[in-house]
Amino acid sequence: NVTSDTSTLKTSLQDVVTVYNSLNSSLDNMGSVKDGSMDTLNGALAGDGSLISYIKNNIRTAVFNESSTKSGNVNALRDLGISIDRSGKMTFDETTYNSMVLNNFDDISKMLTAGTSNQSAYDTAAKGLSQDIATTLEGLTGKDGIVTTRSTNASSVLADHKEELTKLETRMTAVYQRYLSQFTAMESSQNKSSTHSLLIDCEAACVWLRCRVQLCPSSAVRTG
């Protein structure tokens, strides 16, 4: 809730800036693969740039929209010193904020919260910019939101990949054991050093295949 404590309001607005920039950085990290990155989320959405753009655009629009309860000269967060710089980062101009809050606190409160603190989310009356933004976020992450549905679909695909890869590993193990038996039997009639070299090559190939099987689920998430 917005109170008459202008310092608390300033801190809250600064937190909005921090969270917005952090979210954008996280989305950028998931959207492109960085060589050598140890971050498990890096590149997780590299094959789904449209989803990242959709999320960014919807949040940016919600944050910079005019409030459903404009009041006086206070229409949106831009009037409180919040803007986007050329690099796409959100910034907070304290000078603008201090000037506006000095004589317009009640208008700021109405713009952000409709001047209420106990409105139901199902109330059809305008609720202020804070709830306008919350409604957009709910639309993205709620039960039927695009983030939730994409996450559910990705989990299903990953489960399918794991099952397929487990079967592949079983088959490869059987193939390895069959060849190992054959090569062992050949030792009695073939040159031992030659056979030993062939066994090493076979073992190395199987190790490589097993590594690929273990890595495939991660790859599936990166490119799915």
C-alpha positions, 0 to 999 in steps of 0.5 A: 500500500502507498502511504504518506511516507514519500521515502517509502514510495521512493524506495518502492519505485527504485525496487520496480526499476531493479526488478524490471532490469533484472527480469530483462537481463534474465530473459536476455540470458535465456535467449542466447547461448554464451560459450563457457557459461555455467548458468543452467538457464543460459540459452534455455529459450534460445529457440523461442525468441518470440516468447521472450519478445512477447513477455518483454513487450507486454510488461513494458507496455503495462509498466509505461501505460497510463493509469486507469485512475489518472489524477491531476498531473499524474498519469503514469510512472513517467511522471514520477521520473521512471523512463527507459534509456537508449540501452533499454534499461529502466532508470529513475530520476530522483529530481523529477520524483522529488519535484512531483511528490512535493505537492502531488502525493494524493494524486500519486496515490490515486494514480497508483492505487485508485486511492483504495487498499482493499479493492477486490481483483474482481471489482470492475471499477478501475484499480490504479496502475499497480493493479493494472500491471499485476493483471498483466503479469497474472495474464502471463503467469496464471493457469492459462498464461503463455509462460505457464503453458510453454513451461508445461509443454517443455516439461512434457517434451523433456520427459519424452526425450529422457525416456527415448534416451534411456532406451537408446542407452540400453541398446548401446550397452547391449551392442557394446557387450556383444562386440566386447564378447566378439573381440574377446573371442577373436583374441585367440586367433588374432594379434593381441595388440591389434585386438586390444587397440580395437577394444579401446576404440570401441570403449571410447566410442561407447563412452562418447555415446553415453556422454551424448545421451547424458547431455541431450536433455539439456540440449533439448531444453536449450533448443526446444 
